[in-house]
């Protein structure tokens, strides 16, 4: 619950142009990726596995989008 609230707060602040929120978002997504990769052997079978894989794809996509070159110009424009 806390993690989800923090993710939503980061998303709102990123849309407002906050660079520290983008860094925190990347860190949260990386933490999600690492913790799931560590526990990959213990994934349950079935629909839950599909949701976990989707969550990992979203986390990786967020990291790529926040680090990509267009994101830099977005944050630069938001500062002015």
N, C-alpha and C positions, 0 to 999 in steps of 0.2 A: 504494500500500500504506500509506504513512504517512498520507495523507489519509483513507483508510477507517478506520484505527485511531484517528485523532483524532476522526472523526465518531462512532465507537462510544463512545469515552471521554466525549465531550460528551453523548451521549444518556444514558449512565448517570448522569453528574453532574447533568443536568437533571432526571432522575427523582428524584434525591435532594434537589432544591430549590436547586441552585446557580445563582445569577443570572448570574455571570460566564460559566458554561458555556453558558447560554442566549444570552448576547450573542455568545460565540464561535461558537455554532452558527448564529446569524443571519448572522454575518460569513462563515462558510464557505459557507453556502448562497448568499449574495449573490455571493460570489466565483465560485462554480460557475455561477450564472446569467449573470454578466457575461462570463466567459471563453467560455462557449458562444455567447452572443449575438454576441460579437466574431468568432468563427470560424464563424458560421452559414452563410456562403456556401460553405464548404468541407466541408459535411456529406456523408458518403458515402450512397449510396442503399441501400435495403434494410432488413434487420432491425436493423442498427446504428442507423439513424436513429430507429426506433421506441424503442429503448432509451434513446437520448439524449433524446428528447422526454419519455419517462416519468421520466427522472432530473430533468429540468427541472421537471416537474409536482410531483414529490416535494419538490424544493428550495423551490419557491414555497409549497407547502402547509406545510412546516416553518416558513418565515418567518412566514406568516400565523398559524399556531397559537402560535408563541412570542411574537408581538406582541399578540395578541388580549387583550381585557379579562379573560377567565377565567384566562389565564396569570398575570396580575398577582396575582389572589387566591390562586392555587396557590403562587406563590413567597412571598407574604406569610404564608400558613399554614405553609409549610415552615420559615420562620425561627423560628416560635414553638415 
